[in-house]
Amino acid sequence: MTADLFNHLWQSTLFAAGGAAPRAIVLEFKTGAPLPWHQIQLAQYVAAAQALLPGTAVEGALIYAPDRQ
């Protein structure tokens, strides 16, 4: 979990699977409406995972959960 300049907490999940061609998927969970910066944030997480997992195909996905009230 990381915090931004406004002290909001962010969490992302990384799944890695072995096999003939190792791959990983970064799942970023969001609530509320999709915003342009969500895709930018996901791209940063994917880039970080690629740096941590050289030789691994890394994909990313945004998952929007309904707001809980």
N, C-alpha and C positions, 0 to 999 in steps of 0.2 A: 504494500500500500504506500502511496506517495501523497504528499500534500503540495498544493500550488501556493502561489503568493497570497491568495486570499484565505488560506487555511482550509480549503475544501479537500476532502479526502477522495482519492481516486484509487480504484482497484481494477486490475485486469488479470485475466487468467491465461496461462500458456499451457497448451497440451502438446506433448512431443511423443511421436511414435517411431519405433525403429522399423526395420525391414530392409528390403533391397534398396529402397530410396527413402532415407529418413526424411520426415517432414514434421512440421510443427504448425499449430494453429493458435493464433492469439485471439481470444474472445474478449471483447470489451462490452461490458454491460452498462446500459444507460437507461434512465427513466426520462419521461417527458418527450417533447417533440425533437426530431432530428435537427441538429444544427450544423452549419458548415464546419466548425472547428472539430467536431467529433471525428470526421474522416482524417483530419490533419493529425489529431492525437493518436488515432489508430495507426497511421503510417509511421509515426515516431516509435510506437511500441514494436511494430513489425521490424523496423530498422534495428532497434536494440536487440531483438531476438535473433536477427540475422548475424549481428556482431557476436553474440554469445554462442551461437550454434553454427559455426562455419561448415559449409558443405550440406546444410539442411535446407530444404525448401520450406519457406515460411509464408503462411497465408494469414490474413486477418479478417475478422468479421465483427460487425457491430450488431448487438442484440438489444432491442428496446423492450424493456419490461413496462407493464402498466404502472402508473403512479399508484401508490398505496395511500389511502386517505383515512 
